[in-house]
């Protein structure tokens, strides 16, 4: 998919260092870099094992954005995809790359027969909330996240 001087394509093993760097950039933006402990080697091992897929936005010969996702299951809806992280470098925002990347993610979900896509967004991230609002996304406020570190 080519549009406005960028390309969206499936990510490969060779893209993982750039994907890792983009996630670090996102963690910094979210004021949580100290929580970002997954290594580039973790990414390689888990990508090779099929734990996740990634779409990459390429511009000016480099990865400037990515959507990392995996297939999951909703007992209420059936097959779904979970968008774990979605980021476009700040210098490339506002050019349509984010919209094209999100659209490509949605198309991947449709191709896999998914009925639902899910993700998380921080309540203070107004640019992201506005972006998802353009899709008429439902931002749930009544469900609380639970987690345990193992």
FIKOLZA-1660 file (N, C-alpha, C; in steps of 0.1 Angstrom, whole numbers, plus 5000, padded with zeros to 4 digits):
% residues 150
   i   px   py   pz ch aa at
   1 5009 4988 5000  A  X  N
   1 5000 5000 5000  A  X CA
   1 5009 5012 5000  A  X  C
   2 5008 5021 4990  A  X  N
   2 5016 5033 4989  A  X CA
   2 5007 5045 4990  A  X  C
   3 5011 5055 4998  A  X  N
   3 5003 5067 4999  A  X CA
   3 5011 5078 5005  A  X  C
   4 5011 5090 5000  A  X  N
   4 5017 5101 5006  A  X CA
   4 5031 5099 5010  A  X  C
   5 5039 5093 5002  A  X  N
   5 5054 5091 5004  A  X CA
   5 5057 5082 5016  A  X  C
   6 5048 5072 5018  A  X  N
   6 5051 5062 5028  A  X CA
   6 5045 5049 5023  A  X  C
   7 5050 5038 5028  A  X  N
   7 5045 5024 5025  A  X CA
   7 5042 5017 5037  A  X  C
   8 5031 5010 5037  A  X  N
   8 5027 5001 5048  A  X CA
   8 5029 4987 5043  A  X  C
   9 5036 4979 5051  A  X  N
   9 5039 4965 5047  A  X CA
   9 5040 4956 5060  A  X  C
  10 5038 4943 5058  A  X  N
  10 5040 4934 5069  A  X CA
  10 5055 4935 5074  A  X  C
  11 5056 4936 5087  A  X  N
  11 5070 4936 5093  A  X CA
  11 5077 4923 5092  A  X  C
  12 5090 4923 5092  A  X  N
  12 5098 4911 5092  A  X CA
  12 5107 4911 5104  A  X  C
  13 5115 4900 5105  A  X  N
  13 5124 4899 5116  A  X CA
  13 5134 4911 5116  A  X  C
  14 5138 4915 5104  A  X  N
  14 5148 4926 5102  A  X CA
  14 5142 4939 5107  A  X  C
  15 5129 4941 5108  A  X  N
  15 5123 4953 5113  A  X CA
  15 5123 4954 5129  A  X  C
  16 5125 4943 5135  A  X  N
  16 5123 4942 5150  A  X CA
  16 5131 4952 5158  A  X  C
  17 5144 4955 5154  A  X  N
  17 5151 4965 5162  A  X CA
  17 5144 4979 5161  A  X  C
  18 5139 4982 5149  A  X  N
  18 5132 4995 5147  A  X CA
  18 5119 4995 5155  A  X  C
  19 5112 4983 5155  A  X  N
  19 5099 4982 5162  A  X CA
  19 5102 4984 5177  A  X  C
  20 5112 4977 5182  A  X  N
  20 5116 4978 5196  A  X CA
  20 5119 4993 5200  A  X  C
  21 5126 5000 5191  A  X  N
  21 5129 5014 5193  A  X CA
  21 5116 5023 5193  A  X  C
  22 5107 5020 5184  A  X  N
  22 5094 5027 5184  A  X CA
  22 5086 5024 5197  A  X  C
  23 5086 5012 5202  A  X  N
  23 5079 5009 5215  A  X CA
  23 5086 5017 5226  A  X  C
  24 5099 5018 5226  A  X  N
  24 5106 5026 5236  A  X CA
  24 5102 5040 5236  A  X  C
  25 5101 5046 5223  A  X  N
  25 5096 5059 5222  A  X CA
  25 5082 5061 5227  A  X  C
  26 5073 5051 5225  A  X  N
  26 5060 5052 5230  A  X CA
  26 5060 5051 5246  A  X  C
  27 5068 5042 5251  A  X  N
  27 5069 5041 5266  A  X CA
  27 5074 5054 5272  A  X  C
  28 5083 5061 5265  A  X  N
  28 5087 5074 5270  A  X CA
  28 5076 5084 5270  A  X  C
  29 5068 5084 5259  A  X  N
  29 5057 5093 5257  A  X CA
  29 5047 5091 5268  A  X  C
  30 5045 5078 5271  A  X  N
  30 5035 5074 5282  A  X CA
  30 5041 5075 5296  A  X  C
  31 5053 5081 5297  A  X  N
  31 5059 5083 5310  A  X CA
  31 5061 5070 5317  A  X  C
  32 5065 5060 5310  A  X  N
  32 5066 5047 5316  A  X CA
  32 5078 5039 5311  A  X  C
  33 5089 5046 5307  A  X  N
  33 5100 5039 5301  A  X CA
  33 5106 5029 5311  A  X  C
  34 5106 5032 5324  A  X  N
  34 5111 5023 5334  A  X CA
  34 5104 5009 5334  A  X  C
  35 5092 5009 5328  A  X  N
  35 5084 4996 5328  A  X CA
  35 5087 4988 5315  A  X  C
  36 5094 4994 5306  A  X  N
  36 5097 4988 5293  A  X CA
  36 5109 4979 5295  A  X  C
  37 5106 4966 5297  A  X  N
  37 5117 4956 5300  A  X CA
  37 5119 4946 5289  A  X  C
  38 5110 4944 5280  A  X  N
  38 5112 4935 5269  A  X CA
  38 5124 4939 5261  A  X  C
  39 5132 4929 5258  A  X  N
  39 5145 4932 5250  A  X CA
  39 5142 4929 5235  A  X  C
  40 5151 4934 5227  A  X  N
  40 5150 4931 5212  A  X CA
  40 5151 4916 5210  A  X  C
  41 5159 4909 5218  A  X  N
  41 5160 4894 5217  A  X CA
  41 5146 4888 5221  A  X  C
  42 5139 4893 5231  A  X  N
  42 5126 4888 5234  A  X CA
  42 5117 4890 5221  A  X  C
  43 5118 4901 5215  A  X  N
  43 5110 4904 5203  A  X CA
  43 5113 4893 5192  A  X  C
  44 5126 4891 5189  A  X  N
  44 5130 4881 5179  A  X CA
  44 5125 4867 5182  A  X  C
  45 5127 4863 5194  A  X  N
  45 5122 4850 5198  A  X CA
  45 5107 4848 5197  A  X  C
  46 5100 4858 5202  A  X  N
  46 5085 4857 5201  A  X CA
  46 5079 4859 5188  A  X  C
  47 5086 4868 5179  A  X  N
  47 5081 4869 5166  A  X CA
  47 5083 4856 5158  A  X  C
  48 5095 4850 5160  A  X  N
  48 5098 4837 5153  A  X CA
  48 5088 4826 5157  A  X  C
  49 5083 4827 5170  A  X  N
  49 5074 4817 5175  A  X CA
  49 5060 4820 5172  A  X  C
  50 5057 4831 5165  A  X  N
  50 5044 4835 5160  A  X CA
  50 5035 4841 5171  A  X  C
  51 5041 4846 5181  A  X  N
  51 5033 4852 5192  A  X CA
  51 5026 4865 5187  A  X  C
  52 5032 4872 5178  A  X  N
  52 5027 4885 5173  A  X CA
  52 5030 4887 5159  A  X  C
  53 5023 4896 5153  A  X  N
  53 5026 4901 5139  A  X CA
  53 5028 4916 5140  A  X  C
  54 5033 4922 5130  A  X  N
  54 5035 4937 5130  A  X CA
  54 5034 4942 5116  A  X  C
  55 5027 4954 5115  A  X  N
  55 5027 4961 5103  A  X CA
  55 5037 4973 5105  A  X  C
  56 5044 4977 5094  A  X  N
  56 5054 4987 5095  A  X CA
  56 5050 4998 5085  A  X  C
  57 5052 5011 5089  A  X  N
  57 5051 5022 5080  A  X CA
  57 5065 5026 5077  A  X  C
  58 5068 5027 5064  A  X  N
  58 5082 5030 5060  A  X CA
  58 5081 5043 5052  A  X  C
  59 5090 5052 5056  A  X  N
  59 5092 5065 5049  A  X CA
  59 5106 5069 5049  A  X  C
  60 5111 5075 5039  A  X  N
  60 5125 5080 5038  A  X CA
  60 5135 5069 5042  A  X  C
  61 5131 5056 5037  A  X  N
  61 5140 5045 5039  A  X CA
  61 5141 5040 5053  A  X  C
  62 5132 5043 5062  A  X  N
  62 5132 5038 5076  A  X CA
  62 5118 5036 5081  A  X  C
  63 5117 5027 5091  A  X  N
  63 5105 5024 5098  A  X CA
  63 5101 5036 5107  A  X  C
  64 5090 5043 5104  A  X  N
  64 5086 5054 5111  A  X CA
  64 5073 5052 5119  A  X  C
  65 5068 5040 5119  A  X  N
  65 5056 5037 5126  A  X CA
  65 5053 5022 5125  A  X  C
  66 5045 5017 5135  A  X  N
  66 5042 5003 5135  A  X CA
  66 5029 5000 5143  A  X  C
  67 5023 4989 5139  A  X  N
  67 5011 4984 5147  A  X CA
  67 5015 4969 5150  A  X  C
  68 5016 4966 5163  A  X  N
  68 5019 4952 5167  A  X CA
  68 5007 4946 5173  A  X  C
  69 5003 4934 5168  A  X  N
  69 4990 4928 5172  A  X CA
  69 4991 4913 5172  A  X  C
  70 4981 4907 5178  A  X  N
  70 4980 4893 5178  A  X CA
  70 4965 4889 5178  A  X  C
  71 4963 4876 5173  A  X  N
  71 4950 4871 5173  A  X CA
  71 4946 4866 5187  A  X  C
  72 4934 4869 5191  A  X  N
  72 4929 4865 5204  A  X CA
  72 4915 4859 5203  A  X  C
  73 4908 4857 5214  A  X  N
  73 4895 4852 5213  A  X CA
  73 4886 4858 5223  A  X  C
  74 4874 4862 5219  A  X  N
  74 4864 4867 5228  A  X CA
  74 4853 4857 5230  A  X  C
  75 4850 4853 5242  A  X  N
  75 4840 4843 5244  A  X CA
  75 4826 4848 5241  A  X  C
  76 4825 4861 5240  A  X  N
  76 4812 4867 5236  A  X CA
  76 4810 4869 5221  A  X  C
  77 4821 4872 5214  A  X  N
  77 4821 4876 5200  A  X CA
  77 4828 4867 5191  A  X  C
  78 4837 4859 5196  A  X  N
  78 4845 4850 5187  A  X CA
  78 4859 4855 5184  A  X  C
  79 4864 4852 5173  A  X  N
  79 4877 4856 5169  A  X CA
  79 4879 4871 5169  A  X  C
  80 4890 4876 5175  A  X  N
  80 4893 4890 5176  A  X CA
  80 4908 4892 5174  A  X  C
  81 4912 4905 5172  A  X  N
  81 4926 4908 5172  A  X CA
  81 4928 4919 5182  A  X  C
  82 4939 4918 5189  A  X  N
  82 4943 4928 5199  A  X CA
  82 4955 4936 5194  A  X  C
  83 4953 4949 5194  A  X  N
  83 4963 4958 5190  A  X CA
  83 4971 4962 5202  A  X  C
  84 4983 4956 5204  A  X  N
  84 4991 4958 5216  A  X CA
  84 4998 4972 5216  A  X  C
  85 5003 4976 5205  A  X  N
  85 5009 4989 5204  A  X CA
  85 5008 4994 5190  A  X  C
  86 5006 5007 5189  A  X  N
  86 5004 5014 5177  A  X CA
  86 5011 5028 5178  A  X  C
  87 5021 5031 5170  A  X  N
  87 5028 5043 5171  A  X CA
  87 5034 5048 5158  A  X  C
  88 5033 5061 5156  A  X  N
  88 5039 5067 5145  A  X CA
  88 5048 5078 5150  A  X  C
  89 5061 5079 5145  A  X  N
  89 5070 5089 5150  A  X CA
  89 5063 5103 5149  A  X  C
  90 5066 5111 5158  A  X  N
  90 5059 5124 5159  A  X CA
  90 5061 5132 5146  A  X  C
  91 5073 5132 5140  A  X  N
  91 5076 5140 5128  A  X CA
  91 5068 5135 5116  A  X  C
  92 5062 5123 5117  A  X  N
  92 5054 5118 5106  A  X CA
  92 5039 5118 5108  A  X  C
  93 5035 5123 5120  A  X  N
  93 5021 5124 5123  A  X CA
  93 5014 5135 5115  A  X  C
  94 5001 5134 5112  A  X  N
  94 4994 5144 5105  A  X CA
  94 4996 5143 5090  A  X  C
  95 5002 5132 5085  A  X  N
  95 5004 5130 5071  A  X CA
  95 4996 5119 5065  A  X  C
  96 4988 5113 5074  A  X  N
  96 4979 5102 5069  A  X CA
  96 4985 5088 5072  A  X  C
  97 4997 5088 5077  A  X  N
  97 5004 5075 5080  A  X CA
  97 4996 5067 5090  A  X  C
  98 4992 5074 5101  A  X  N
  98 4985 5067 5112  A  X CA
  98 4972 5061 5107  A  X  C
  99 4965 5069 5100  A  X  N
  99 4952 5064 5095  A  X CA
  99 4954 5052 5085  A  X  C
 100 4963 5053 5077  A  X  N
 100 4966 5042 5067  A  X CA
 100 4970 5030 5075  A  X  C
 101 4978 5031 5085  A  X  N
 101 4983 5020 5093  A  X CA
 101 4972 5014 5101  A  X  C
 102 4963 5022 5107  A  X  N
 102 4952 5016 5114  A  X CA
 102 4942 5009 5105  A  X  C
 103 4940 5015 5093  A  X  N
 103 4931 5009 5083  A  X CA
 103 4937 4995 5079  A  X  C
 104 4950 4995 5077  A  X  N
 104 4957 4982 5073  A  X CA
 104 4955 4972 5084  A  X  C
 105 4956 4976 5097  A  X  N
 105 4954 4967 5108  A  X CA
 105 4939 4962 5108  A  X  C
 106 4930 4970 5105  A  X  N
 106 4916 4966 5105  A  X CA
 106 4914 4956 5093  A  X  C
 107 4920 4959 5082  A  X  N
 107 4919 4950 5071  A  X CA
 107 4925 4936 5074  A  X  C
 108 4936 4936 5081  A  X  N
 108 4942 4923 5085  A  X CA
 108 4931 4915 5094  A  X  C
 109 4925 4922 5103  A  X  N
 109 4915 4916 5112  A  X CA
 109 4903 4910 5103  A  X  C
 110 4899 4918 5093  A  X  N
 110 4888 4913 5085  A  X CA
 110 4893 4901 5077  A  X  C
 111 4905 4901 5072  A  X  N
 111 4910 4889 5064  A  X CA
 111 4911 4877 5073  A  X  C
 112 4913 4878 5086  A  X  N
 112 4914 4867 5095  A  X CA
 112 4900 4863 5101  A  X  C
 113 4890 4870 5096  A  X  N
 113 4876 4866 5100  A  X CA
 113 4873 4871 5114  A  X  C
 114 4880 4881 5119  A  X  N
 114 4877 4886 5132  A  X CA
 114 4864 4895 5133  A  X  C
 115 4857 4894 5144  A  X  N
 115 4845 4902 5146  A  X CA
 115 4847 4914 5155  A  X  C
 116 4859 4915 5160  A  X  N
 116 4862 4925 5170  A  X CA
 116 4877 4928 5170  A  X  C
 117 4880 4941 5172  A  X  N
 117 4894 4945 5175  A  X CA
 117 4894 4952 5188  A  X  C
 118 4904 4951 5196  A  X  N
 118 4905 4958 5209  A  X CA
 118 4919 4963 5211  A  X  C
 119 4920 4973 5219  A  X  N
 119 4932 4980 5223  A  X CA
 119 4930 4988 5236  A  X  C
 120 4941 4993 5241  A  X  N
 120 4940 5002 5253  A  X CA
 120 4945 5016 5249  A  X  C
 121 4940 5026 5255  A  X  N
 121 4944 5040 5253  A  X CA
 121 4944 5047 5267  A  X  C
 122 4954 5054 5270  A  X  N
 122 4954 5062 5283  A  X CA
 122 4944 5073 5283  A  X  C
 123 4938 5075 5294  A  X  N
 123 4927 5085 5295  A  X CA
 123 4932 5099 5293  A  X  C
 124 4945 5102 5294  A  X  N
 124 4950 5115 5292  A  X CA
 124 4955 5118 5278  A  X  C
 125 4955 5107 5270  A  X  N
 125 4961 5108 5257  A  X CA
 125 4951 5114 5247  A  X  C
 126 4948 5127 5247  A  X  N
 126 4938 5133 5239  A  X CA
 126 4940 5131 5224  A  X  C
 127 4953 5132 5219  A  X  N
 127 4955 5130 5204  A  X CA
 127 4950 5116 5200  A  X  C
 128 4953 5106 5208  A  X  N
 128 4949 5092 5205  A  X CA
 128 4934 5091 5206  A  X  C
 129 4928 5096 5217  A  X  N
 129 4914 5095 5219  A  X CA
 129 4906 5102 5207  A  X  C
 130 4912 5113 5202  A  X  N
 130 4906 5120 5191  A  X CA
 130 4907 5112 5178  A  X  C
 131 4919 5106 5177  A  X  N
 131 4921 5097 5165  A  X CA
 131 4911 5086 5165  A  X  C
 132 4909 5078 5176  A  X  N
 132 4900 5067 5176  A  X CA
 132 4886 5072 5175  A  X  C
 133 4883 5084 5180  A  X  N
 133 4870 5090 5178  A  X CA
 133 4865 5091 5164  A  X  C
 134 4875 5094 5155  A  X  N
 134 4872 5095 5141  A  X CA
 134 4867 5082 5135  A  X  C
 135 4870 5071 5142  A  X  N
 135 4865 5057 5138  A  X CA
 135 4852 5054 5145  A  X  C
 136 4847 5063 5153  A  X  N
 136 4835 5060 5162  A  X CA
 136 4838 5048 5171  A  X  C
 137 4851 5047 5175  A  X  N
 137 4855 5036 5184  A  X CA
 137 4848 5037 5198  A  X  C
 138 4845 5026 5204  A  X  N
 138 4839 5026 5217  A  X CA
 138 4851 5026 5227  A  X  C
 139 4852 5036 5235  A  X  N
 139 4862 5036 5246  A  X CA
 139 4855 5033 5259  A  X  C
 140 4857 5021 5263  A  X  N
 140 4850 5016 5275  A  X CA
 140 4856 5023 5288  A  X  C
 141 4847 5027 5297  A  X  N
 141 4852 5033 5309  A  X CA
 141 4847 5025 5321  A  X  C
 142 4839 5015 5319  A  X  N
 142 4834 5007 5330  A  X CA
 142 4842 4995 5333  A  X  C
 143 4850 4990 5324  A  X  N
 143 4858 4978 5326  A  X CA
 143 4872 4982 5331  A  X  C
 144 4876 4976 5342  A  X  N
 144 4889 4979 5347  A  X CA
 144 4899 4968 5343  A  X  C
 145 4911 4971 5340  A  X  N
 145 4922 4962 5336  A  X CA
 145 4927 4955 5349  A  X  C
 146 4930 4942 5347  A  X  N
 146 4936 4935 5358  A  X CA
 146 4949 4929 5352  A  X  C
 147 4959 4927 5360  A  X  N
 147 4972 4921 5356  A  X CA
 147 4980 4916 5368  A  X  C
 148 4988 4906 5365  A  X  N
 148 4998 4901 5375  A  X CA
 148 5011 4899 5367  A  X  C
 149 5022 4903 5373  A  X  N
 149 5035 4901 5367  A  X CA
 149 5040 4888 5372  A  X  C
 150 5045 4879 5363  A  X  N
 150 5050 4866 5367  A  X CA
 150 5065 4865 5367  A  X  C
% end
